């Protein structure tokens, strides 16, 4: 009845489109945290491994373990670092944690000293994100401490951009800071890799690519901004979401619809009922005509409040709409398309959240 449809071929094409524009020896580190942005983490890693991906980024040690148990090879970076109690699991499953905090360093170095071999780590420096990471002015000192830490092996320097999708000059300044940090680190650790580029910076160009890029959103076929400047790299949305009409009934003018009667019909109408709501990721913020769906290739606005598992839409202007009709929540039907970006604008959020919300709460079906 409700389904999330994932196009494997779109994932492959997006990966190849991104990899094709990388400079030098740069490679893609596929970000598949948050259950592959709602697309299914294990399935995404399997697809991407099949087209040559050899680096993956997850949020937690648990996610990394699941990927290893599913047969995923290559390098696995844990962006949130994990806990010192998970050090043994990190080594057993060949996971590489991000290191970004003094207390974390102390705990990790003590725990890793008991390991049979050094644990590879990625040193994170805060070049302006204002979140996780060491101060750039202190990167030399931390680099030396890592060289002295018997149980830890520094394999990469990393950072993150906060505004690569909207402020090019700020992004360039931060990239320059990152470059200076890298020079300092490499004076202590020759051969250390570098990565800072998210999807937006990957699309911006080679000056931001370094050794690895970390696209997430772009892999799934979405752009970091609605600005047309990003469309130079062809990306195909991989996720679509569908349901069916379970009821269509005539309604008189002035009939109240759903909880609180937020909406009333302004004319004799035909109202359709969808078997999904905010529990399935169709946000309550889409209530009262804010959201729309596609039925028979035409748009039907939401009527009244979105409920937990039920949503009402107005099908008065869609001739023949009836029980059993396919309804597209996100995706293409006929000549029209509802993209994650459009839903995000209705909700007052970003396409990342839309993918995660819709992708996690309904059965996923993969094709191609």
Secondary structure, 3 states (H helix, E strand, C coil): CCEEEEEHHHHHHHHHHHHHCCCCCCEEEEECHHHHHCCCHHHHHHHHHHCCCCEEEECCHHHHHHHHHCCCCCEEEECCCCCHHHHHHHHHCCEEEEECCHHHHHHHHHHHCCCCCCEEEEEEEECCCCCCCEEHHHHHHHHHHHHHCCCEEEEEEECCCCCCCCCHHHHHHHHHHHHHHHHHHHCCCCCCEEEEECHHHHHHCHHHCCCEECCCHHHHCCCCCCCHHHHHCCCCCCEEEEEEEEEEEEECCCCEECHHHCEECCCCEEEEEECCCHHHCCCHHHCCCCCEEEECCEEEEEECCCCCCCEEEECCCCCCCCCCCEEEEEEEECCEEECHHHHHHHHCCCHHHHHHHHHHCCCEEEEC
